[in-house]
């Protein structure tokens, strides 16, 4: 089916995952047969991915490794480095084989900072479009001072950082990290803990001063910001009430959101078939977020093809209720095209 006759608008997918066979094996052999409490490791292949793209009229997918990332064992830095390198090389080869259809957000073996700095340079030289960072690495959240050198390097490259949530975790000095899931296994982590962990990471990036120190980094925040939007006013204003922390200026944060941050639309951003109602409408209208900050995401294969199609159908209705034709084109394609074109080096 050609784009001209496809019932769905053409789009670029910035939130899409790949699982090479060796990565699946590493997950299974290191205790992740049910990643984040999900029923199973999803099936994936390049062929399946391209079929999904055809179904949803996706012209390009930017691939990334999802949670739990590539540092699977806190005490095994060697495994993290070798698995990260293998995944990034695999993704780079996929991109080289079909550069118009595929891209890659490269992974890093954090919290191993030395390994991450080395991997940034290798992956960048291989043509990575940017870097996929988890919200936390064994309890160390983005914005932690331990990661300052990594963000300084990303800023020097003017790199894009695609954030992806993972299980909330607490770092314990001298002891194994502790997963912080109050409901235990009652609910899969992605159900709502992903949203909370996304908010934790972004709040910490601002409150730690990381965003201030890295004006050249562009951030893609998943799932329309997760639980972040209703917290923004509180964490910004709260910083001026409690002494001793980094005081945030509301106008500066707003400017940073409007210039450095994008939000993808993976997941349930529209409520059923009720026009534009739902999570995205609350974010866009409640915080006057421009359509220029939004991009499409499928979350394949954790969202299977039939659901990708269902969500895309629902999105078509919702987008038509919220945005005009020119604005919709920007959300589906134009914003991602501009962001990817900014990649330097």
C-alpha positions in Angstrom: 0.0 0.0 0.0 1.4 3.4 -1.0 1.5 6.3 1.4 -1.0 8.1 -0.8 -3.6 5.4 -0.3 -2.8 4.5 3.3 -5.6 5.2 5.8 -3.1 6.5 8.4 -0.9 9.6 8.1 2.8 8.9 7.4 4.9 9.2 10.6 8.4 8.9 12.1 8.6 6.6 15.2 11.1 7.9 17.8 10.0 5.3 20.5 10.6 1.9 19.0 12.6 -1.1 20.3 14.8 -3.9 19.0 15.8 -7.1 20.7 18.6 -8.9 19.0 18.7 -12.7 19.6 21.8 -12.4 21.8 20.1 -9.7 23.9 17.1 -11.9 24.4 19.4 -14.7 25.6 21.2 -12.3 28.0 17.9 -11.2 29.4 16.8 -14.8 30.0 20.1 -16.0 31.5 20.2 -13.0 33.9 16.8 -13.2 35.5 14.8 -11.1 33.1 12.4 -13.6 31.5 9.5 -11.4 32.6 11.1 -7.9 32.1 9.5 -5.4 34.5 6.8 -7.9 35.4 5.5 -8.3 31.8 4.3 -11.7 30.7 7.3 -12.5 28.5 10.2 -11.1 26.4 8.4 -10.0 23.2 9.2 -11.5 19.9 11.2 -9.2 17.6 13.0 -9.4 14.2 13.9 -6.9 11.6 11.2 -8.4 9.4 8.5 -8.1 12.0 9.5 -4.5 12.6 9.3 -3.6 9.0 5.9 -5.3 8.8 4.7 -3.2 11.7 6.0 0.0 10.1 4.0 -0.8 6.9 0.9 -1.4 9.0 1.2 1.9 10.8 2.5 3.9 7.8 5.8 4.6 9.6 8.5 5.9 7.2 11.3 5.7 9.8 11.9 4.0 13.2 14.5 5.1 15.6 15.4 1.9 17.5 16.5 1.5 21.1 17.0 -1.1 23.8 14.1 -0.9 26.3 14.1 -1.5 30.0 16.0 -3.2 31.8 18.7 -1.9 29.4 22.1 -3.4 28.9 23.5 -3.3 32.5 21.7 -6.4 33.7 23.8 -7.3 36.7 24.9 -4.5 39.0 28.2 -6.1 39.9 29.2 -7.2 36.3 30.6 -4.2 34.5 32.2 -6.4 31.9 28.9 -7.9 30.9 27.4 -4.5 30.7 30.1 -3.1 28.5 30.2 -6.1 26.1 26.4 -6.4 25.8 26.1 -2.6 25.2 28.7 -2.7 22.5 27.1 -5.7 20.8 23.6 -4.1 20.9 24.9 -0.8 19.5 26.9 -2.5 16.8 23.8 -4.5 15.8 21.7 -1.4 15.7 24.4 0.5 13.7 24.4 -2.3 11.1 20.6 -2.2 10.8 20.8 1.5 10.2 23.5 1.1 7.6 21.5 -1.5 5.8 18.4 0.7 5.6 19.4 4.2 6.5 16.2 5.8 5.2 14.0 3.5 7.3 15.9 2.8 10.5 17.9 4.8 13.0 19.3 4.1 16.5 19.4 5.6 19.9 22.5 3.9 21.3 22.6 2.4 24.8 25.2 3.2 27.5 26.5 0.8 30.2 25.7 3.1 33.1 26.2 3.4 36.0 29.7 2.5 34.7 30.8 6.0 33.8 34.1 5.1 32.3 32.5 2.5 30.1 29.8 4.9 29.1 32.2 7.6 28.0 34.1 5.2 25.9 30.9 3.9 24.3 29.6 7.4 23.5 32.5 8.0 21.2 32.3 4.6 19.5 28.5 4.7 19.0 28.7 8.3 17.8 31.3 7.4 15.2 29.1 4.5 14.1 26.3 7.0 13.3 24.0 6.8 16.3 21.2 9.4 16.1 21.5 9.9 19.8 21.5 8.0 23.1 18.8 6.1 25.0 19.1 6.5 28.7 17.1 4.8 31.4 15.5 6.9 34.0 17.7 5.2 36.6 20.6 2.8 36.7 20.4 0.5 39.7 19.1 3.4 41.8 21.2 6.2 40.4 18.8 8.6 38.7 19.6 10.8 35.7 20.8 14.1 37.2 23.0 12.2 39.8 26.4 14.0 40.1 28.1 10.7 39.3 26.8 11.2 35.7 28.0 14.7 35.2 30.9 13.7 33.0 28.6 11.7 30.7 26.2 14.7 30.3 29.1 17.0 29.7 30.2 14.8 26.8 26.7 14.6 25.4 26.4 18.4 25.6 29.7 18.8 23.7 28.3 16.5 21.0 25.0 18.4 21.0 23.4 15.0 21.3 19.8 13.9 21.7 18.9 11.9 24.8 15.9 9.6 24.5 14.7 8.8 28.0 13.1 5.5 28.8 11.5 4.5 32.1 12.6 1.4 34.1 11.7 -0.1 37.4 12.1 2.4 40.3 15.1 1.5 42.4 17.0 2.7 45.4 20.8 3.0 45.5 22.3 1.6 48.7 26.0 2.3 49.2 28.0 -0.9 49.7 24.9 -3.1 49.1 22.9 -4.3 46.1 20.3 -1.9 44.8 16.7 -2.3 46.1 13.8 -2.3 43.7 11.2 0.3 45.0 7.9 -1.2 44.0 5.3 -0.8 46.8 2.9 -3.1 45.1 5.5 -5.8 44.4 4.4 -8.1 41.6 0.7 -7.1 41.8 1.0 -4.8 38.8 3.5 -4.9 35.9 5.9 -2.0 36.4 4.9 -0.3 33.1 1.3 0.1 34.2 2.1 3.2 36.3 5.5 3.0 37.9 7.1 3.9 34.5 5.2 7.2 34.6 6.4 8.0 38.1 10.0 7.0 37.3 9.9 9.3 34.2 8.8 12.2 36.4 11.6 11.4 39.0 14.3 11.5 36.4 13.1 14.7 34.7 12.6 16.5 38.0 16.1 15.5 39.0 17.6 16.6 35.7 16.2 20.1 36.4 16.8 20.2 40.2 20.3 19.0 39.9 21.2 21.7 37.4 22.0 19.2 34.7 19.6 20.9 32.2 21.2 24.3 33.0 24.7 22.9 32.4 23.7 21.1 29.2 22.0 23.6 27.0 22.9 21.7 23.8 21.3 18.4 24.8 17.8 17.7 23.5 15.6 15.4 25.6 12.8 13.2 24.3 10.5 12.3 27.2 8.3 9.2 26.6 4.5 8.7 27.1 3.6 12.4 26.8 5.7 13.1 29.9 4.3 10.4 32.1 3.4 11.8 35.6 5.6 14.9 35.0 3.0 17.5 33.8 1.0 17.9 37.1 4.2 18.0 39.1 5.9 20.8 37.1 4.5 23.7 38.9 5.1 22.1 42.3 8.7 21.1 41.9 9.6 24.4 40.2 7.9 26.6 42.8 8.9 24.4 45.7 12.6 25.0 45.0 12.3 28.6 46.2 10.6 27.6 49.4 13.0 25.0 50.8 16.5 26.5 51.4 19.7 24.8 50.3 18.7 23.4 47.0 19.0 24.6 43.4 16.4 27.4 43.0 14.6 27.1 39.7 13.4 30.1 37.8 9.9 29.4 36.2 10.7 31.4 33.1 14.0 29.6 32.5 12.4 26.2 33.0 9.6 27.1 30.6 12.2 28.2 28.0 14.1 25.0 28.4 10.9 23.0 28.0 10.1 24.9 24.8 13.6 24.5 23.3 15.3 21.4 24.7 12.4 19.0 25.4 10.2 16.9 23.2 7.5 14.4 24.3 6.6 11.3 22.4 3.0 10.0 22.1 3.6 6.3 22.8 0.9 4.6 24.8 -2.6 5.6 25.9 -2.5 9.4 25.3 -6.0 9.4 24.0 -9.0 8.2 25.9 -10.9 5.7 23.7 -12.6 7.2 20.7 -13.7 10.4 22.4 -12.1 12.8 20.1 -9.1 14.5 21.6 -9.9 13.8 25.3 -7.3 12.1 27.5 -3.7 12.5 28.7 -2.4 14.5 25.8 -5.2 17.1 25.8 -4.6 17.7 29.5 -0.9 18.3 28.9 -1.3 20.5 25.8 -4.1 22.6 27.0 -3.2 22.7 30.7 0.4 23.7 30.1 0.1 25.4 26.7 2.5 22.9 25.2 3.2 23.6 21.6 2.6 21.0 18.9 6.3 21.6 18.0 7.3 19.6 21.1 5.4 16.4 20.2 6.5 13.3 18.2 5.1 9.9 17.5 6.1 6.7 19.2 4.8 3.1 18.7 6.6 1.3 21.6 6.9 -1.8 19.4 7.3 -4.7 20.1 6.2 -4.2 23.7 3.1 -2.9 22.1 2.3 -5.5 19.5 1.4 -4.7 15.9 -2.3 -5.0 16.2 -2.3 -2.6 19.2 0.1 -0.2 17.4 -2.6 -0.1 14.7 -5.4 0.4 17.2 -3.5 3.2 18.9 -2.7 4.8 15.6 -6.4 4.8 14.6 -7.4 6.3 17.9 -4.6 8.9 17.5 -5.8 9.9 14.1 -9.2 10.9 15.6 -7.6 12.6 18.6 -5.1 14.5 16.6 -7.7 15.8 14.3 -9.6 17.1 17.3 -6.6 18.9 18.8 -4.5 20.2 15.9 -4.9 21.5 12.3 -3.4 19.7 9.3 -0.1 21.6 9.4 0.3 21.0 13.1 -0.5 17.3 12.7 2.2 16.9 10.0 4.7 18.4 12.3 3.8 16.0 15.1 3.8 13.0 12.9 7.0 13.8 10.9 8.3 17.4 10.8 9.4 17.7 14.4 11.4 14.4 14.3 12.9 15.4 10.9 14.2 18.6 12.4 15.5 16.9 15.5 17.3 14.2 13.6 18.8 16.8 11.1 20.4 18.6 14.1 22.7 15.6 14.7 26.3 17.0 14.3 29.6 15.2 13.5 
